[in-house]
Each structure stands twice: as C-alpha cells, then as structure tokens.
Amino acid sequence: MSSLLSNSSFFYYLDGGLMEIQKRMGVRPGSGYWKRLSQKDQAELKRRLDYYMKFQGSFEPEIYWPTLAEIDLPGKLKTYYFDLLKSSRYFPKDLQLRIHFGDNTERFTQPTLVKTRPISEPNQGNVLLRFNAIRHFHFVKDRIPFEKKKNILFGRGHLSRQKPDRLAFYRKYFDHPLCDLGQINKGTTHDHWYKPKVSIGYHLEHKFVLCLEGVDVASNLKWVMSSNSIAVMPVLKRESWFMEGELVAGKHFIAVADDFSDVEQQIEYYLNHPEKAQNIIENAQEYVKLFQNPNREKLMGLLVLDRYFHQSGQKETLFPELL
C-alpha cells in the first residue's frame, strides 16, 4: 500500500506542475461537458453547487484580497494550491478571492473558500472547495466481505490536545476487548497508547473502523465508506466537499453517543444483526459514488468558482441556467 500511495503522490504533483504551465498559458474554460450531461445529472450538480456555496446575493471583494495571479505555492500547503489550480486556471488572473488554506473550524462572515466548515448554521460564509484531495479523497476496492472480517472496532490515529474527542475515546476503550486502538505519534504523555502505522488493507480486515474528527474532519471517512467495513463515529459536527452534513446515522455509518457511552452496545447490536450492517455498507458505497467521477468533480469545482466570481461582480457567469 505504501508504494501505491507514493506513486499516487508522484502523479499528483506531476499533474500540479502541468496545471501551473497551463495557468501561465492562459487556458480558458468551456461549458461543453455541462451541456452533454442529462437533466438529472445537471440537477444533481446544481444541488451540490447550492450546498457548497450557500452565500446568497452579491458581495464586493476587499482591496486586500489576493488575485489569482498573486496566490503562489504556500510551502507545506502546496496540495491546497494545486487543488485550487484545477479550477482557477480557467479564469482570468486578475480575479480576486478570499481563501483559507489548511484545517479550519472558523465561521467566516465574508465568502471564503475553505476545506471545511461547521455543519450547523451560520456557515454561509464558508464556501467549500475540494481541498487536500490527495489525503482526503482516497477510495478503495475492498475484496473482503463483511462477514469474513474480524469482530473488532479498529482505530489508528494521531492524538493530541487539539483532538480531545480522540483522547476521550482512547481513555475509555483502549483496553476494551472489542477494540484494537493505537496512536501513531510519540512524544506525548500517553505514549503507552503508541502502535506503529499500518496499511489501509490492515484496517479493512476488521468489521468496524473508528472515524473520529480531528482538528476538523475525519480524513479516513471516505475510504472507509467505500469499503466493506463500517465507519463508527458520533454524529459529525464539521463538513467538507464530501457533504458530511448529508450523512444519516444508521444509514451511512454507525452513530455512537458524543460521550461514547454506547460504543459496546452499538457494536454488539450490528454483530448480532449482520443484515443491518450490510445495508449500511451498501448505502455508504452508493453515497461515495457521487464523488468518484473525475470529470464531474472537476466541473463541480469550476461551477463553485464561477458562481463565486459572478456573485462578487467580477465576471458574467458561464452557466446562466444555474442562477
């Protein structure tokens, strides 16, 4: 698995370099792909567009907002830059935008392009874009059926004071016989929880996988939902391009209480009702399909920026039928 991920990273950054060249050549967008979509597919993309950009009405860019030409590779956050470039390279370089790279828990009042936002309103100022996709949008082909997996809730993760929910869960369940937990970082006051990193394939030998939010969203949720294992987590508080706010407890994942008091009860229930577990797996895999078409995802990013620049009064929209 590690070699597969490293190859994926190589092609990701190669593609990023090619996009930078296209940006400098002044490549512009077209709407041909949109017109070839069925009315049903167009309606679904419009629904997602309304979800990602909830801000209503017009707004004016502040003088200090950078133009597309002024946004450059931001060091460790270069994946965010390349993800922006996938859509922004099609627009004039003098257009301005407000953007926040990196993890986010803030609620912005001015329309700001972000990776995540709180699910509860007000969150209209947080405009979602598909950021840090190489880490968050990784899907799997799981060949192990649910019934062949181990009857264990499996979890590996980075633990710190910035992730209090993870600390609370480990304190309560680290030694529980239904759980196999481990923190992957050292240098803490709880290094007795340390266990080495393992592959995604090793995770998927288990029926249940822990998906707890960290600083913002749980990075493993997407590949878990694409597998034959089940995500276990409290009802989520933050959302990203994956539209976590639309996930339904008991339909797409196993929901546990915020204080984790019912984890054993929930695991035992689904072990005793495998048909209900299989329903969750099928619903989760169907939900994930929404994000697995590269052409649609690319168009979706273009639609978000097109609406952003139109509502900010900087250009006419390429898609007037979406107004």
Wavefront OBJ file of the C-alpha trace (Angstrom):
o trace
v 0.000 0.000 0.000
v 2.802 2.473 0.781
v 4.302 2.161 -2.706
v 0.852 2.674 -4.217
v 0.403 5.873 -2.246
v 3.852 7.171 -3.173
v 3.134 6.588 -6.866
v -0.178 8.376 -6.442
v 1.651 11.332 -4.877
v 4.148 11.417 -7.773
v 1.418 11.716 -10.389
v -0.490 14.233 -8.257
v 2.468 16.627 -8.153
v 3.291 15.965 -11.814
v -0.261 16.957 -12.696
v 0.120 20.016 -10.466
v 3.185 21.106 -12.430
v 1.357 20.706 -15.735
v -1.552 22.765 -14.416
v 0.865 25.548 -13.444
v 2.114 25.641 -17.053
v -1.463 25.773 -18.388
v -2.253 28.587 -15.969
v 0.605 30.661 -17.345
v -0.533 29.934 -20.915
v -3.935 31.412 -20.124
v -6.147 28.364 -20.723
v -9.863 29.299 -20.518
v -12.926 27.192 -19.634
v -15.750 25.913 -21.795
v -19.193 24.564 -20.948
v -19.332 21.707 -23.460
v -19.159 18.951 -20.845
v -22.010 20.514 -18.889
v -24.265 20.572 -21.955
v -23.649 16.873 -22.582
v -24.963 15.902 -19.148
v -28.504 14.628 -18.690
v -31.057 16.852 -16.953
v -30.890 14.542 -13.943
v -27.100 14.916 -13.687
v -27.324 18.676 -14.166
v -29.903 18.888 -11.379
v -27.642 16.897 -9.059
v -24.670 19.171 -9.758
v -26.812 22.245 -9.142
v -27.914 20.772 -5.816
v -24.285 20.281 -4.841
v -23.393 23.788 -6.017
v -26.107 25.266 -3.796
v -24.755 23.157 -0.929
v -21.119 24.215 -1.358
v -21.883 27.914 -1.799
v -24.778 28.836 0.452
v -23.983 32.553 0.439
v -26.910 34.445 -1.089
v -26.749 37.692 -3.029
v -23.840 39.780 -4.202
v -20.673 40.882 -2.432
v -17.636 43.002 -3.236
v -14.023 41.850 -2.867
v -11.986 43.756 -0.304
v -8.942 45.603 -1.633
v -6.577 43.299 0.283
v -7.980 40.076 -1.210
v -5.373 38.462 -3.481
v -5.863 37.953 -7.191
v -5.430 34.522 -8.734
v -2.080 35.718 -10.085
v -0.892 36.596 -6.561
v -1.676 33.215 -4.999
v 1.505 31.131 -5.062
v 2.753 27.801 -3.749
v 2.290 28.057 0.058
v 5.071 25.769 1.296
v 3.669 22.817 3.218
v 0.158 23.554 1.961
v 1.044 23.176 -1.721
v -1.611 20.469 -2.140
v -4.233 23.157 -1.464
v -2.673 25.337 -4.160
v -2.767 22.536 -6.731
v -6.376 21.714 -5.840
v -7.341 25.368 -6.330
v -5.439 25.442 -9.600
v -7.537 22.588 -11.019
v -10.410 25.060 -11.310
v -8.877 28.538 -11.037
v -6.546 28.094 -14.037
v -9.569 28.560 -16.321
v -10.316 32.087 -15.085
v -8.669 35.490 -15.699
v -5.721 36.014 -13.370
v -6.904 39.420 -12.109
v -9.967 37.998 -10.334
v -9.896 38.341 -6.537
v -10.966 35.865 -3.889
v -10.788 35.250 -0.180
v -9.259 31.902 0.679
v -8.152 29.924 3.717
v -5.667 27.096 3.201
v -5.341 24.385 5.854
v -7.551 22.879 8.564
v -10.445 25.096 9.540
v -13.005 25.372 12.339
v -13.893 29.059 11.831
v -17.174 30.555 10.658
v -16.418 33.291 8.114
v -18.805 36.181 7.535
v -17.330 37.081 4.138
v -17.423 34.418 1.395
v -14.193 32.463 1.896
v -13.015 29.352 0.062
v -12.234 26.681 2.659
v -11.745 22.934 3.077
v -14.226 22.610 5.938
v -16.955 24.382 7.862
v -19.236 23.693 10.841
v -22.340 21.771 9.803
v -24.603 23.937 11.952
v -25.531 27.377 10.691
v -24.493 30.116 10.317
v -21.937 28.670 7.901
v -22.862 30.506 4.696
v -19.589 32.426 4.573
v -17.606 29.174 4.304
v -17.576 28.214 0.614
v -16.443 24.607 0.220
v -13.832 23.530 -2.324
v -12.220 20.110 -2.789
v -9.015 20.874 -0.875
v -6.257 18.445 0.185
v -7.881 15.848 -2.051
v -4.840 13.571 -2.182
v -5.242 12.920 1.557
v -8.991 13.081 1.976
v -10.401 11.664 -1.270
v -8.825 8.237 -1.397
v -11.153 5.315 -2.153
v -10.552 1.563 -2.017
v -11.644 -1.665 -3.655
v -12.293 -3.956 -0.723
v -12.345 -7.644 -1.616
v -13.054 -8.907 1.909
v -16.791 -9.342 2.568
v -18.116 -8.020 5.874
v -18.820 -11.479 7.281
v -15.169 -12.546 6.775
v -13.757 -9.643 8.780
v -12.738 -9.605 12.437
v -15.361 -8.659 15.036
v -13.308 -5.666 16.147
v -13.562 -1.858 16.142
v -10.174 -0.839 14.734
v -8.552 2.558 15.075
v -5.193 4.205 14.453
v -4.720 7.939 14.670
v -2.705 10.979 15.638
v -3.589 12.045 19.190
v -3.022 15.467 20.720
v -4.700 18.065 22.913
v -6.077 19.631 19.726
v -8.129 16.437 19.229
v -9.948 15.996 22.562
v -12.543 13.517 21.261
v -9.830 11.058 20.269
v -8.187 11.339 23.681
v -11.512 10.731 25.421
v -12.237 7.666 23.292
v -8.833 6.102 23.945
v -9.111 6.692 27.693
v -12.412 4.833 27.709
v -11.762 1.981 25.263
v -8.039 1.393 24.737
v -8.086 -1.878 26.702
v -11.577 -2.968 25.672
v -11.737 -6.481 24.135
v -13.924 -5.256 21.237
v -11.350 -2.624 20.233
v -7.887 -2.524 18.702
v -6.672 1.066 19.116
v -3.319 2.788 18.754
v -1.898 6.274 18.464
v 0.679 6.715 15.705
v 2.618 9.660 17.189
v 5.141 9.743 20.036
v 6.370 12.403 22.435
v 3.122 12.664 24.406
v 2.049 11.963 27.978
v 0.151 8.938 26.660
v 2.829 7.151 24.640
v 1.671 3.882 26.212
v -1.048 4.001 23.528
v 1.541 4.060 20.759
v 1.381 1.468 17.983
v 3.076 1.648 14.549
v 1.174 2.785 11.491
v -0.480 0.026 9.480
v -1.808 -0.107 5.932
v -5.359 0.633 4.885
v -5.574 -3.020 3.918
v -4.857 -4.000 7.531
v -7.616 -1.662 8.724
v -10.036 -3.385 6.377
v -9.509 -6.778 7.940
v -11.887 -5.508 10.656
v -15.642 -5.034 10.517
v -15.671 -1.620 12.158
v -13.284 1.318 11.705
v -13.147 4.316 14.034
v -13.626 7.641 12.199
v -13.276 10.439 14.739
v -12.986 14.085 13.762
v -9.576 15.620 14.404
v -8.875 19.324 14.066
v -11.692 19.413 11.520
v -12.997 16.342 9.623
v -12.014 12.668 9.813
v -9.593 12.070 6.938
v -10.279 8.309 6.787
v -14.068 8.537 6.446
v -14.153 8.492 2.624
v -12.147 5.316 2.098
v -13.919 3.570 4.978
v -17.300 4.317 3.394
v -16.057 2.948 0.061
v -15.120 -0.363 1.710
v -16.927 -3.384 3.165
v -16.199 -2.153 6.698
v -18.370 0.333 8.591
v -17.459 3.770 9.922
v -18.143 4.231 13.645
v -18.386 7.793 14.972
v -20.616 10.318 16.735
v -22.885 12.474 14.586
v -20.471 14.803 12.806
v -20.026 18.485 13.611
v -17.982 19.576 10.580
v -18.245 19.018 6.843
v -16.174 19.266 3.681
v -16.580 18.682 -0.069
v -17.820 15.214 0.989
v -21.014 16.857 2.299
v -20.829 15.107 5.664
v -23.907 17.040 6.758
v -25.986 14.794 4.482
v -24.826 11.547 6.094
v -27.549 9.796 8.084
v -26.880 7.860 11.294
v -27.804 4.193 10.937
v -27.926 4.532 7.150
v -24.371 5.545 6.186
v -22.482 4.913 9.441
v -22.888 3.577 12.964
v -23.560 6.509 15.263
v -22.378 6.474 18.863
v -23.099 8.964 21.635
v -20.934 12.073 21.938
v -19.613 10.738 25.253
v -19.014 7.281 23.675
v -21.085 5.609 26.395
v -22.877 3.237 23.991
v -19.995 2.001 21.825
v -20.100 -1.576 23.131
v -23.885 -1.679 22.783
v -23.766 -0.460 19.178
v -21.021 -2.878 18.102
v -22.798 -5.827 19.694
v -26.062 -4.826 18.002
v -24.585 -4.860 14.496
v -22.647 -8.056 15.166
v -25.998 -9.657 16.027
v -27.775 -8.051 13.053
v -25.408 -8.514 10.083
v -28.181 -7.747 7.582
v -28.475 -4.226 9.023
v -24.703 -3.859 8.867
v -24.770 -4.876 5.198
v -27.435 -2.252 4.497
v -25.162 0.438 5.931
v -22.267 -0.768 3.767
v -24.379 -0.662 0.600
v -25.764 2.796 1.398
v -22.292 4.132 2.171
v -20.832 2.775 -1.075
v -23.708 4.293 -3.043
v -23.098 7.671 -1.403
v -19.373 7.551 -2.222
v -20.113 7.088 -5.948
v -21.210 10.714 -6.042
v -17.556 11.789 -5.709
v -15.807 9.203 -7.872
v -16.248 10.677 -11.359
v -13.141 12.811 -12.067
v -14.794 14.820 -14.856
v -17.816 15.672 -12.717
v -15.618 16.646 -9.776
v -13.544 18.914 -12.000
v -16.689 20.543 -13.384
v -18.081 20.915 -9.863
v -15.017 22.919 -8.795
v -15.399 25.092 -11.877
v -19.053 25.748 -11.033
v -18.193 26.841 -7.484
v -15.587 29.369 -8.650
v -17.796 30.569 -11.494
v -20.610 31.358 -9.052
v -18.147 32.922 -6.595
v -16.718 35.296 -9.214
v -20.177 36.091 -10.585
v -21.712 36.917 -7.196
v -18.699 39.092 -6.381
v -19.472 41.134 -9.525
v -16.161 40.350 -11.225
v -17.438 38.462 -14.282
v -20.503 37.132 -16.042
v -21.324 33.540 -15.290
v -20.518 30.785 -17.782
v -23.627 28.923 -16.617
v -26.621 31.359 -16.557
v -29.021 28.411 -16.240
v -27.686 27.856 -12.697
v -28.621 31.319 -11.407
l 1 2 3 4 5 6 7 8 9 10 11 12 13 14 15 16 17 18 19 20 21 22 23 24 25 26 27 28 29 30 31 32 33 34 35 36 37 38 39 40 41 42 43 44 45 46 47 48 49 50 51 52 53 54 55 56 57 58 59 60 61 62 63 64 65 66 67 68 69 70 71 72 73 74 75 76 77 78 79 80 81 82 83 84 85 86 87 88 89 90 91 92 93 94 95 96 97 98 99 100 101 102 103 104 105 106 107 108 109 110 111 112 113 114 115 116 117 118 119 120 121 122 123 124 125 126 127 128 129 130 131 132 133 134 135 136 137 138 139 140 141 142 143 144 145 146 147 148 149 150 151 152 153 154 155 156 157 158 159 160 161 162 163 164 165 166 167 168 169 170 171 172 173 174 175 176 177 178 179 180 181 182 183 184 185 186 187 188 189 190 191 192 193 194 195 196 197 198 199 200 201 202 203 204 205 206 207 208 209 210 211 212 213 214 215 216 217 218 219 220 221 222 223 224 225 226 227 228 229 230 231 232 233 234 235 236 237 238 239 240 241 242 243 244 245 246 247 248 249 250 251 252 253 254 255 256 257 258 259 260 261 262 263 264 265 266 267 268 269 270 271 272 273 274 275 276 277 278 279 280 281 282 283 284 285 286 287 288 289 290 291 292 293 294 295 296 297 298 299 300 301 302 303 304 305 306 307 308 309 310 311 312 313 314 315 316 317 318 319 320 321 322 323
